[in-house]
């Protein structure tokens, strides 16, 4: 490991590895990613991997579109498929407010040149035989949507970055920041000091700990996301589209012959950002009795859309943490008080889908070139001074998570 480099990226998840790839791709290969665990072993490995373009702001749509383009680049460079399943997505809404939100999303999608097809209930059932949406006010199909394995994408970014000259080192824990004359100049690690011109906080749910070294409150809270996987009974046949049902806070996609079923909690659970274990695998994120009650309650609401839900066998339960902001939007860019320090976090459960946009934006900020995506809405300091450990702030972040599938956290732009 060198003692000096141009850019240090703290965190080897899908976002950190994307940053290394995009920097090296732009010709800035003097990049070092440090990761204390295995690459993409935290939130990235637990992600549902859904690519949903149905957003109400064009910047987020462009972040996701950049990831789609990066997947093609990686496949060509590495000479292998990343197995992105572009199966499309059916989104059905019943409530009047949900319909207005969907129409807003459609206008943004149209402005970005992404086709939206309006369906009737029969057409939706042809795509998903178990789906009953006769009561829906509006049903649309987004052909550009799909899913892939988040960890596989993270490792592909890492391999491509290394081929382009970037260095990625595992088993190195960052311990603090080196600051001189009001500028960050490096990082203290358990293997010595590393000096750099730029330091990027891509620490995921540990991002608040990194920000605290600099006396800055990271404006996001570690918030639980979880989903269930059903038994492989054929309900998730290959090629079937993802399904989003905002009125009941549910999303579904195929998974090894069964279905991955995301059921968002009415009140999402948050965690103290400065009291996390060093490895997400050691975090107690599942409470079996509580979660089973939640499954029974929310699956009951699904019956209106999925009459066969009671016959599904729920075989696996997966939980992880994502950093959610109070408005459900990313944290991306510089922190004005400290030159040389950039933030790439607050992924709000969309880190895999938005990873390409994160990487490209950080690379352009460091190069000083015009930004391809307007990231003003993602300013890390937009909430002012915050205490990310306070109950009041964490409650705001939990509300953003709970409202995500309904579109409430998006703004029209």
FENSULGI-V437078 format. One record per helix or strand of 3 or more residues. SS is the DSSP state (alpha for helix, beta for strand). FROM is the first residue (numbers start at 1). TO is the last residue. If there is no record, write none. Layout:
# FENSULGI-V437078
ss=SS from=FROM to=TO
ss=SS from=FROM to=TO
This chain:
# FENSULGI-V437078
ss=beta from=4 to=10
ss=alpha from=14 to=25
ss=beta from=31 to=35
ss=alpha from=43 to=46
ss=alpha from=58 to=78
ss=beta from=89 to=93
ss=alpha from=96 to=111
ss=beta from=116 to=119
ss=alpha from=121 to=127
ss=beta from=138 to=142
ss=alpha from=150 to=163
ss=beta from=167 to=170
ss=beta from=174 to=180
ss=beta from=183 to=189
ss=beta from=192 to=201
ss=alpha from=204 to=212
ss=beta from=221 to=230
ss=beta from=242 to=245
ss=alpha from=246 to=248
ss=beta from=250 to=255
ss=beta from=257 to=263
ss=alpha from=280 to=282
ss=alpha from=288 to=302
ss=alpha from=309 to=311
ss=beta from=314 to=324
ss=beta from=331 to=334
ss=beta from=341 to=345
ss=alpha from=351 to=367
ss=alpha from=376 to=378
ss=alpha from=391 to=402
ss=alpha from=404 to=406
